[in-house]
Amino acid sequence: MRRARFFCVVCVILVGNLLVFASNIQPVNAPIPPLPKIYIKFDGSIDPPTAPIHSDNNVTYTFTSGIINRTIIIERSNIILDGNKYTLERRPILAAGQGIIIENQNNITIQNLTVKGFSVGISLSHTNDVTIRKCKITSNGVIGIETALCSRTTIAQNSIVENGYGVSIGYSQHSNVTLNSFLGSDQKSLEVWGEALVDFTHSIDQTNLVNGKPVYYLMNLQNTTIDPSTYPDIGWLALINSTRIIVKDSNLTGNG
C-alpha cells in the first residue's frame, strides 16, 4: 500500500513539473516569407498581371493602389514608373531586401513615389540616363538610393529622410544631384566613392540641403581656405581634384 501511495505521489509531482515546463514553452514564430516580386518585363508586360500597376502604352507604368509591399524589378528601358503618390513599403518593416532594382537598362524615370523600409530603397547598376524625382525615400536601413557603375543619373527634388546613407554613388560618372532635402539625425546624407577621377565627376550643387544646410561638392580648387566666413553652415563637404586647401573651424558630421 505504501509503495502504491509513493508511486502516486511521484506521478503527481512529475505531471506537475511537466505542466510547468509546458507553460514556459514559447511558440516559435515562423518567418514571414516575402511576397513574390513584381516585374516590368522587357516586352512591356507586368508580371504578375494582377499587380497594382497599370500601363496603357508600355511606356508609363502607374501605381493603382495605396501600398505595394513587394520588390519591383524593371527589365525594360525607356519607361516611366509613376508612383501616383502611393507607397512601396517593406512589410513588416524590416531592413531587408530592395525596393526597386534596375540593372543594364537605359532612360528610366521614377517619380511621385514613397519608398520605405527596405535595406536599399532604389538600386541602380550598369544603367544610363535614369532620373529619380519628386520621391520620398525614407527609413531604408542601409541606403536610400544606390547607383553603381552608372552614367548620367539624375536625382532631383526628392525628400531623403532617416536612411542609413541617403544617396550612395560609386564607380559612376556625370551624376546630377540637385534640389534634394536630406533629413535625419543619424543619416549619412551622401557617399561618393571610386578609384579614378572620372568616378567623381558629378554635378552636386548647393541646392541640396542636409538638415537645412547646403551641400558643397567642390572641384578643381587651389589655394583655398574653407571656414565659416567662406563656406557658412556646411551640411556636407567634398573636395575633388583640389590642392593646397585649408579646412578650419568647421563642424562636419554625417559625411560619406
C-alpha positions in Angstrom: 0.0 0.0 0.0 2.9 2.4 0.9 4.5 1.6 -2.5 1.3 2.4 -4.3 0.9 5.7 -2.4 4.6 6.6 -3.1 4.1 5.8 -6.8 1.0 8.1 -6.9 2.9 11.0 -5.3 5.8 10.6 -7.7 3.4 10.6 -10.6 1.6 13.8 -9.3 5.0 15.6 -9.0 6.1 14.5 -12.4 2.8 15.6 -14.0 3.0 19.0 -12.2 6.6 19.6 -13.4 5.6 18.7 -16.9 2.7 21.2 -16.8 5.1 23.9 -15.5 7.6 23.1 -18.2 4.9 23.2 -20.9 3.6 26.5 -19.7 7.1 28.0 -20.2 7.4 26.9 -23.8 7.1 29.9 -26.1 5.7 29.4 -29.6 8.2 29.8 -32.4 7.0 32.3 -35.0 7.9 31.1 -38.5 9.5 33.9 -40.6 7.1 35.6 -42.9 8.1 34.8 -46.5 8.5 37.7 -48.8 5.7 38.2 -51.4 6.6 37.4 -55.0 8.5 40.2 -56.8 6.8 42.4 -59.4 8.5 42.5 -62.8 8.1 45.0 -65.6 9.3 42.7 -68.3 11.4 43.6 -71.4 8.4 43.1 -73.6 6.4 45.6 -71.6 4.2 43.2 -69.7 3.7 43.2 -65.9 4.3 40.0 -64.0 2.1 39.1 -62.2 -0.6 40.7 -64.2 -2.6 41.2 -61.0 0.0 43.6 -59.6 -1.5 47.0 -58.8 0.4 48.8 -61.6 -1.2 49.7 -64.9 0.1 50.8 -68.3 -1.9 51.7 -71.4 1.1 52.1 -73.7 4.0 50.1 -72.2 5.8 53.4 -71.5 4.2 54.9 -68.4 3.5 52.5 -65.6 1.3 53.9 -62.8 0.6 52.6 -59.3 -3.1 52.0 -58.8 -3.3 51.2 -55.0 -2.1 52.8 -51.8 0.7 50.5 -50.7 2.7 47.9 -52.6 4.9 45.7 -50.3 6.9 43.8 -52.9 10.2 44.4 -54.7 9.9 45.8 -58.2 12.4 44.7 -60.9 12.5 46.8 -64.0 13.7 44.9 -67.1 12.6 47.4 -69.7 14.3 50.6 -71.0 12.6 53.9 -72.0 9.8 53.9 -69.4 8.3 56.0 -66.6 7.4 54.4 -63.3 4.9 56.8 -61.7 4.0 56.1 -58.1 1.0 58.3 -58.3 1.8 59.5 -54.7 1.4 55.9 -53.4 3.9 53.9 -51.4 6.3 51.0 -52.0 7.0 49.6 -48.5 8.6 46.6 -47.0 6.1 44.9 -44.6 6.6 44.2 -41.8 9.2 47.0 -41.8 12.5 45.1 -41.7 15.9 46.3 -43.0 15.9 43.6 -45.7 15.5 43.4 -49.5 15.5 46.1 -52.1 12.6 48.2 -53.2 13.3 48.9 -56.9 16.0 47.1 -58.8 17.3 48.3 -62.2 20.2 46.7 -64.0 21.5 47.1 -67.5 18.7 49.5 -68.7 18.5 53.0 -70.1 16.3 56.0 -70.0 14.0 55.3 -67.0 12.2 57.8 -64.8 10.9 57.0 -61.3 8.6 59.7 -59.9 6.0 60.6 -57.3 6.7 57.6 -55.1 7.4 56.9 -51.4 10.0 54.0 -50.9 10.1 52.9 -47.3 11.6 50.3 -45.0 13.9 48.3 -47.3 17.6 47.6 -46.9 18.2 49.5 -50.1 15.3 51.7 -51.4 16.3 52.1 -55.1 19.2 50.1 -56.5 20.7 51.1 -59.9 23.6 49.3 -61.6 25.1 49.4 -65.1 22.3 51.8 -66.1 22.4 55.1 -68.1 20.1 58.1 -68.0 17.9 57.2 -65.0 16.0 60.0 -63.3 14.6 59.8 -59.8 12.5 62.8 -58.9 9.8 64.0 -56.6 10.1 60.9 -54.4 10.2 60.4 -50.7 13.0 57.9 -49.8 12.7 57.1 -46.1 13.6 54.6 -43.4 15.7 52.3 -45.6 18.2 50.6 -43.3 21.4 50.7 -45.4 21.0 53.1 -48.4 18.1 55.1 -49.7 19.3 55.4 -53.4 22.3 53.5 -54.6 24.0 53.9 -58.0 26.9 51.7 -59.0 28.6 51.7 -62.4 26.1 54.1 -63.9 26.2 57.2 -66.1 24.1 60.3 -66.2 21.9 59.6 -63.2 19.7 62.5 -62.1 18.5 62.6 -58.5 16.3 65.7 -58.1 13.6 67.2 -55.9 13.5 64.3 -53.5 12.9 64.1 -49.8 15.5 61.7 -48.4 14.8 61.0 -44.7 16.3 58.8 -42.0 18.1 56.2 -44.1 21.5 54.7 -43.5 23.1 56.5 -46.3 20.8 58.8 -48.2 22.5 58.6 -51.6 25.5 56.4 -52.4 27.2 56.9 -55.8 30.0 54.5 -56.7 32.1 54.0 -59.8 29.7 56.2 -61.7 30.0 59.2 -64.0 28.3 62.5 -64.6 25.5 62.2 -61.9 23.3 65.3 -61.4 22.2 65.7 -57.8 20.1 68.8 -57.2 17.2 70.2 -55.1 17.1 67.3 -52.6 16.4 67.6 -48.9 18.3 65.2 -46.6 16.9 64.9 -43.1 17.8 62.8 -40.2 19.9 62.8 -37.0 21.8 59.6 -37.8 21.7 59.6 -41.6 24.9 59.9 -43.6 23.4 62.0 -46.3 25.8 61.4 -49.2 28.5 59.0 -50.1 30.7 59.2 -53.3 33.3 56.6 -54.0 35.5 55.2 -56.7 39.1 54.9 -57.8 39.7 57.2 -60.8 39.0 60.9 -61.1 36.2 60.2 -63.6 34.3 58.4 -60.8 34.0 61.7 -59.0 32.9 63.9 -62.0 29.4 64.8 -60.8 27.3 67.9 -60.5 26.2 68.1 -56.9 25.1 71.6 -56.1 24.3 73.8 -53.1 20.6 73.4 -53.7 20.9 70.1 -51.9 20.3 70.6 -48.2 21.3 68.4 -45.2 19.1 69.3 -42.3 18.7 72.7 -43.8 22.4 73.4 -44.6 23.9 73.4 -48.1 26.0 70.7 -49.7 29.4 71.8 -51.1 30.8 69.4 -53.7 33.9 71.4 -54.7 36.1 70.5 -57.7 39.4 71.9 -59.1 40.2 74.3 -56.3 43.7 75.6 -55.4 45.0 77.7 -52.6 41.6 78.0 -50.9 40.6 78.3 -47.2 37.3 76.8 -46.2 35.9 78.2 -42.9 32.6 79.7 -41.7 33.4 83.0 -43.5 33.9 81.5 -46.9 31.5 78.5 -46.7 28.9 79.1 -44.0 26.7 76.4 -42.5 28.2 73.4 -44.2 25.8 70.5 -44.4 28.2 68.2 -46.3 31.6 68.8 -47.9 33.7 67.1 -50.6 36.9 68.3 -52.2 37.7 66.8 -55.6 40.9 67.2 -57.6 42.0 70.1 -55.4 45.3 71.1 -53.9 46.6 73.3 -51.1 43.3 73.5 -49.3 42.9 74.5 -45.6 39.7 73.5 -43.8 39.3 75.0 -40.4 36.7 75.9 -37.7 34.0 73.8 -39.4 31.7 71.2 -37.8 31.4 68.3 -40.3 29.2 65.4 -39.5 27.5 62.7 -41.5 29.9 62.9 -44.4 30.5 59.8 -46.5 
